[in-house]
């Protein structure tokens, strides 16, 4: 008699990729509305625009239901926004902390600059982590900050970005990373350092203002997406339609820099940079890289060149000079471009236009902001980490490795989508000092001999950066 068939083992939890801005917004709303005990939020930037206000409204709504909310923001972009943060902090179930805070807050952004000029160079080190954590059982992390341009809402300019949602036991790793930051001495309670007066009923007045913004026509597309995509609303449930790829917790590895990195005290051999470089060294067949700010440095360039020369297919998608929002970074990257091409590495530079359609408000341009890797078609990484000196040495970062063929396939498709001639220029080397850019423009394959679509001022600035000793700050 044959043995009874073994029941298929289902991993406890899984992951889901979210490249679409509206879906990423809806997932955060749906997750917050399912919170029962805690909502922990960690961000580099939280803007006071439409999406920032709508998500702040959800945070207040969660607290009103009795859920504990902890909001940890980097102080760089919190300077000047303290009235709203103080209003949130007056709620009995919301606590706001700022990471690596400036002491000269009473002077606003000029105070930040002055403090740096008078010896506060520790303020050059920022918390770049991003995480949205519900009940320690669901975490959304990746490259997105909170603001219109991260959710396809800006009418002028948006970022192409990517989130990784983690459900089940794997989300506990993100929770543990958040707790390390929250409890670190660099995370200062807003009440202790703010110069803004705390006012009674400030949270209620803020809620009324945010409610009015949520009723405005501009907010409707976001809640329409939530209603039209019910799978997003079931992201905490054991629902096969929730678009999560089942992944065992042992195949999920969340890596985060220690908070002490912001004081220059991280030990060698730990943190995100070490983990990413070790993962790249492990590649045997293929390494696909998506990095909007790509400045590999001498050691990184040598590593990638050695991989390519050993037979590993190395392909990079980054921003073109016309698309980048930081021209100086492109100048740093351009130093290495010809050498990487000579070593056999494939380079794609994303265009600034949105060929696949407009954003909610008809944006005319977009810049790459996704940070991801795919290694040998079996292991993927999504996080806040750029392959540049600032992510390696200055900012704190975080990200998640997932060992799963389906997740790797989806990331590989995202790399291919971004690298396609419709969206990116393929850079090639015609000879020493001669580069060519090839892409599809208006249905025709075009080949250019200089930086495509970039203004003269951008070309001059990028060239100037190549001559200056500023690479460590890029």
N, C-alpha and C positions, 0 to 999 in steps of 0.2 A: 504494500500500500504506500502511495506517495505521501510524503510529509505534507502537512497543511502549509499553504503558502504563507510566507512571512509578511506581516503588515508593513507597508512602506513607512520608514521612519521620517517623520516630518520635523525639521529643525524648529526650535523654539524661537520664532521671529524671522526677520529677514530684512531686506533693504530695497529701496526704490530710488531711481534716479529721476530728477525733476529739472529738465532743461528749460521748460516753459515758464515764463515769469508769472502769468496769471495763475497757473496751477500751483506754483511755489507760494504765492500769496494765499490762495484758498487753503492749501495744506496747513499753513500756520494758523489760520482762523479756525479750521476744523479741529486741529490738535488742541488749541487753547480751549475751545468750547467743551472738549471732553476731559479736561483736567479735573481731577478729583481732590488731589492733595497738594500738588506743587507745580509751579511754572517757573523755570529758571532760564534766564535769557542773558546771553553774553555777546556783545557786539562792539565792533570798532566804530561804526557809524550808525546812528539812528536819526534820520532827518525829521524835521517837523513839517513835511509836505503832506500830500494827500494820503499815500500809503502809510507813511509813518504815523499820521494821525489816526487812520483807521485801525492800525494794529495796536496803537496805544489805547484806543477805545476798547478793544478786545481784552487787553491786559487789565484795565479797570473793571470790565465786566466779570472777568475771572475772579478778581479779588472780592467783588461784591457777593459772589457766591460762596465765599469763605475759604477760597484756595490761597495758600501762601505764595506770594510772588517775590522773586529776587531778580533784580535788574542790575547787571554789571556792565558798565560802559567804559571804553577807553576815554580818558579825559580830553584828548586832543579835540574831538568834535563836540564834546559836551560843554566846552567853554562858550558862554554866550547863550546857552539853552537851559540855564538853571531854573528859570521860573517854572517851566513845564515839568522838569524833573522834580523840583521841590513840591509841586502840586501832587504828583504821583506819590512822592515819599510821605506826604501827610496822611495817606490812606493807611489805616491800621494794619493791613495785611500786605502792604508793598514796602519793600526796602530797596533803596537805590544806593549803589556804591560806584565809585569812580576809581579807575586803575591808573597809577602813576600820575597823580594829580599835581597840577601846578599850584604853587603857594601864592602866586600873585594874581589870584582870580578876580580880585576887585577891578582890575584893569582890562578884563576881557581878553580877546585874542592878542592885542598889543602886549598885555602882561605876559602871556606865554612866550612871545618872541623876546621880550626884554629879559625874562628869567633865563632863557637859553643863552642870550648874549652875555649875561653876567655870571656864567658858570654852570647853569642848569642843563648841562649836556645830557644828563640822564633822561631828559624829556624827549630826546631824539629817538628813544626806544619806546615803541608803542605796542599795545595789545591788539593784534590783528585777528584774533580768534572770532569765530561766529558759531553760535549754537542756540537752538530753540528746543528746550527739554521739558517734556510733560510727564509728571509722575515717575520720573526715572525709567520709564518704559518706552518712550518714543523720543527720538532726537532727530532734529533736522540740522545738518551742518554742511558746510561747503564754502563757496566764495561770496555768497550774497550778504551784503549789508541790508539795512532797512532804509528804503528810500525809493522814490518813483523810478529812477533810472535802473534799479535792480529788478523791477517787476514789470518792465515793458510799458511804463506809464508816462514817461517823459515825452513831451511833444517835440523836443529838439534832439535828444541824444539818449541812448540806452546802452546798457551792458548786456552782452550775451554771457549768461552765467549758468551754473550748475549746482544743484543741491543734492545731497544724499540723505534720504530719510532712513533711519535705523529703528526697527521695532523689536521689542522683546529684550532678552538679556543683554544683547550687544549694546543697547542704549545706555546701560549702566556704566560702560566705560566713558561715555561722554559726560555723564553725570559726575563721575569721580574726578574727571579733569576740571569740570566747572567748580566743584567743591574746593579743589586745591587753590584755584585762583580766588574764589570768594573769601577764603580764610587766610589769604596771604596778607602780610602787613602793607603791601602796596595797594590793596583794595580798601580805600577809605570810605566810610559811611558819609553820604552827602551831608547829613545833618551836622557832621563835625567840621566840615571844611567849607560849606557854602556860605557866601555873604548875602544870600537872598533871604529875606524875612519869610518865615513859615506862617501862613495865614489859615485861619479856621475855614473849613468848608471849601478849601481850594480844590480838592479832588472833585467835589460835586460840581463846582463851577466849570472845571475842565471837562467833566463828563458831558455837561449840557452843550458845551461848545463842540465837542467831538461828535455828539449825537446829531447836531445840526449838519456837520460836514458829511456824516454818513448818509443823510437823507438827500444830499445834493446829487444832481444827475451824473456828475463826474464819477461818483462812487459806484454807480449801478453796475458797470461791467464786471467788477470784482465779485460782487455777490451773485450776479448772474452765473459766473463760472462755478461758484460754489454750489449753486442750485442745479446747474446742468451737469455736473460731474459728481454724482453721489458717491463714487468710489473714494474720492478724496475725503469725504466725510466719515468714512469707515476705517481710517488709517490706524486706529487703535484696536479695532476688532479683529478677531480671527476670521476674516472674510476672504475667500479666494478671489474675489473681484477687486480687492484693494490694491492690486498692481505691485505687491511686494514679491520679490524673488525670495523663496525660502533659502536661508543661509544659516548654518549652524553658528552659534556664538563663537566657537573655536576658530572659525574662518574669518572672523571680523576682528581687526586690530586697530583701535583708536590710538593715535599718537599725538601728544601735545607737548610743546616746550614747557619746561618748568617756569613758573612765574619769575624766578630769580634771574632769568635771562634778561629781563628788563632792567636789571641792575648790573649786567655784564658778568654775572656769576654762574652761568651755566657751565657744567662740566663737559669736557670733550667726550664724544662717544654717546651722548644722550640727545634726545629731542628729535624734532621733525626732520631737520636737514640730514642728520646722521641716518635716520630710517630711510629717507628717500634715496640718498646716495647708495646705501647698501642694497636697496631694492634694484636700482639701476645696474649695479655691478652684477646682480644675480641673473640678469636677462641673458638668454642664450640664443634667441631667434629674432625677437622684435621688441622694440621699446618705442611706444607712441607717446608723445609729450604734448600737452596743451598748457601753455604758460603765457599769459598776456604780457607779463614783464619778464623778459628772458635775457638775462645777463649772466652767462655761465661762469665767467671768470676764468683765469688760466687753468685752475685745477679741474673745474667742471668741463671746460672745453676739451682738455686732454682726456678726461674720462669718456666723454661721448665719442671723441675721435677714435680712441682705442677700441671702444665697443664696435663702431662701424668697421674698423679695419679687421676686427676679429670675426666679421661676418654677421653681426647683429644689424638688422634693419632699424635705423634710428630716424624717426620722422618727427618734426617739431612744427606745431602751429602756434604762431604768436601774432602780435599786432603789426600791421604795416605802419609806416611813419604817418600816413594820412589818418589812420584809425586810432592810434594810441592817444590816450588822454594825458600821458606823461612823455613829452618829447625827449627829455633828458635820458630816460631809460632806453629809448630807441637808439640814441647816440652811443650808449654803453654797449648795447647788443651789436651794433654795426661793426664794432672793433673785431668781433669774432666771426662775423658772417662768412667772409671768404675762406678762412681756415676751416670752418665746419663743412662748407661745401666741398672743399678740396679733399677732406677726409671721407667723403661719401655720404654725409648726412643730408637728408631732405629737409628743406625749409619752405614753409608756407606762411605768407604774411596776409592776415585777414584784411579785407576791404572795409571801408567805413560805411558802405551802403547796406541796406536791408533788402536783398534781392527776393527773399521769401515772403515779403509782405510787411505791412506797417504795424506799428505798435497800437495800443489802445487809442492813443491820441495822435497817430500819424507821424511818428518819429522819422526823420530823414536820415539818421545816421546811427551807427552802433559801433561799439568797441568791445573786443574780447575781454572777458573777465574770469572765465573758467580756468580752474587750476586742477589738472587731472593727468594721470598716467595710465597706460595699459602695458603690461609686461607679458610677453609670450602667449597672449590670448587667454590667460588664465588668472591673472591677478590685476586688480584695478586699484586706483587711489583717487580720492576726491577730497579737497580741503581748501585751506586758505593760503597754502604755501606756493610762492612763486620761485622759480629757479633764478634767483637774483641775490646779490649780496645782502640786501636789506632783510629778506626773509631768513637767510642763513645766519646772520650775525646780530641783527638789531631788533627786529620785531619778534614778538612771540607769535607762534603759529600753531595750527592743529589740522588734523586730517585723518582719514580712515582708509586702511587697506582692506580689501575684500577679495578673498580667494574663491572665485566662483566663475565658471565658464560663461553663464548667461550674463552676469553683470559685466564681465570683460567684453563680451560680444556687444553689448549696448554701448559701452564706452568706446569700443573700436568704431562702431557706427557713428558716434558723435564726432570722433576725430575725422573720419572720412567725410562727414557732412560739412564740417568746418573747413577742411582742406580742399574741397571741390573747387574747380575753376570758376564756378558761379560766385563763390564767397571769398576766395583767397587767391593771391598771386603766388605762383610757384617761382621761387628764386633759383636761378642756375648760374653757373660760372662759365663765361665764354672764353676766359683767359685771365692771366694775371691782371688784377685791378679792373676787370670788366665783368659786370653782373647784368643779368637779364631778368625781367619780370614777365611772367606769362599767365594770362587769365582769360576767361570768357567775358567779353564786354558787349552788351547789346546783341547777343547771339553770335558774335564773331570772336575767334581766338586772336588775341592781341599780344604782341611782344614789345616791351619797352626797354630802353637802355638806361633809365634813371628811375628814382623812387616814384612810383605811380601816385597820381592824385595829390601829392604833397605840395603845399605852397612853398614859395621861395624862403619865407621866414622860417618855416619848419626845417627845411633842408639846411639852412645856415646854422640854426640853433643845434641841430643834431650833430653837425660837423664840428661845431665848437666844443660840445661836450666830449667828443672823442679826444680832444687835445688837453682837457682839464683833468687834474688828479681827483676826480669825484666819484670814482666807481664804487668805493666802499659805501656810499650813501644811496646808491641806486637800488 
